[in-house]
Amino acid sequence: MNSKPLIFITNDDGYKAKGIRKLIDILRPMGKIVVVAPHVEMSSKSHSITVGKPLSLKTITIEQDYEEYTIEGTPVDCVKMGFDNVLKRRPDFLFAGINMGANTSINTIYSGTMAAVMEGCAEHVPSVGFSLCDNDKDADLTDCLPFVETIAKDVIKNGLDDGVCLNVNFPLGQIKGIKVGHQAEGFWTEEFDKTEMQDGHSIFWLGGEYHCTDKDPNADWNAVNDGYVAIVPMQVDFTAWKFLDKTKKRFENI
Amino acid sequence: MNSKPLIFITNDDGYKAKGIRKLIDILRPMGKIVVVAPHVEMSSKSHSITVGKPLSLKTITIEQDYEEYTIEGTPVDCVKMGFDNVLKRRPDFLFAGINMGANTSINTIYSGTMAAVMEGCAEHVPSVGFSLCDNDKDADLTDCLPFVETIAKDVIKNGLDDGVCLNVNFPLGQIKGIKVGHQAEGFWTEEFDKTEMQDGHSIFWLGGEYHCTDKDPNADWNAVNDGYVAIVPMQVDFTAWKFLDKTKKRFENI
């Protein structure tokens, strides 16, 4: 009997990315590992899934207590393929990342890494996403690795409440501690870059600038900018519960 | 002075789809209309955005109080391009759909239509998504059109609370009335279809079956299956607020 926990790992930066390699190194002593990750980078793919065209599963490594596969799909495709075709069951835990780039505030909704975590959560698997607030593919992960290990060990030992997953973001540089808070309110002003082509038409490149409108120091964006690890408990539910009664009164007899 | 409200319209089925053409017909008398929709179908694209490759804007129609454009991008790309490059400002209202296919329960998170609505909501624009629980591209919209008109008129007259958008799903067939409730709890079992190729490798097609685990008759999936229009007030916030204190106690001094 293998009593080790079955740990599923994925990301959105692709299976070769530095972040997932470090995450695998940390988690490997903690259980039986199955990795299904995108073959190439799938950042900003959010919760998109591949419908109407097929996916191929490529085996990278099969060893004792360690299997690694890739697909030419999105992070959520990886979770679905992993649970349904590789494992044939739900794993005991899902970890995603370590993403290079912040998944705080509204950026959570664009993130493929956090979409994979949400998908695990929806399938009732305790799921955690890790991200570093640095877009450099070769960013230094030294300061955040001890926190990844501690948080992962705690989750594997104590689990998470059903329907709740964790979004963990690491600040740049030395870490002051951990702050738990909510997803910060904020938005992007996009400011596309425009290129005029020789044939007269224009093409546009999405860029933009993020604006945080949240003053709470515990809100994730503020916490990481203040040097703290930001942890947000998250759920797969868009319902604006506070507005349910008001909406009911307004629209049910319209 | 043009005192008509500025109404932005998009979808994920593409600009030629029956649903958006009907939505445009209904909304056109209510204000100045700007449509930016995907050139081709972008279902299941969720909140994904096009980063690192350019977008082209194609003009379809420019008339008095009516402009229509397409891009080879996702629904959220359409919203960003519409607000920032076409309008140069936020519109007064955003409407998306009418989507062919249910966007109830967890399906909301995969939906490009509802992602566009969420993006509008994040930008503080009163936003509403309409979907019909029928995947047939030529589905009959007759029964739901009067409800689309009534709801749109009410939102244009009375607005929506800042940070709250509406997810409206229509049942098949005759409509009993409107129910306002929460996003139903449920999940998919995926059951990929497998094809063995001549060279020995397998390809997988995502299919699957949805399971609703929510017993509340007001939950959106249950409401539409009982013949009601389901309205859910939604917000762009994944925070599991009920678990914030517990998570704080557990992880801040780990």
Interface residues (C-beta under 8 A of the other chain):
Chain A: S43 S44 K45 S46 H47 S48 I49 T50 V51 P54 L55 S56 L57 V76 D77 K80 M81 F83 D84 N85 I106 T108 I109 Y110 M114 A115 M118 A122 E123 H124 T150 I151 D154 N158 D161 G163 V164 L166 N167 G177 I178 K179 V180 G181 H182 Q183 E185 F187 W188 T189 E190 E191 F192 K194 T195 H201 S202 I203 F204 W205 L206 G208 I231 V232 P233 M234 Q235 V236 D237 F238 T239 A240 W241 F243 L244 K246 T247 K248 R250 F251 E252 N253 I254
Chain B: S43 S44 K45 S46 H47 S48 I49 T50 V51 P54 L55 S56 L57 T74 V76 D77 K80 M81 F83 D84 N85 I106 T108 I109 Y110 M114 A115 M118 A122 E123 H124 T150 I151 D154 N158 D161 G163 V164 L166 N167 G177 I178 K179 V180 G181 H182 Q183 E185 F187 W188 T189 E190 E191 F192 K194 T195 H201 S202 I203 F204 W205 L206 G208 I231 V232 P233 M234 Q235 V236 D237 F238 T239 A240 W241 F243 L244 K246 T247 K248 R250 F251 E252 N253 I254
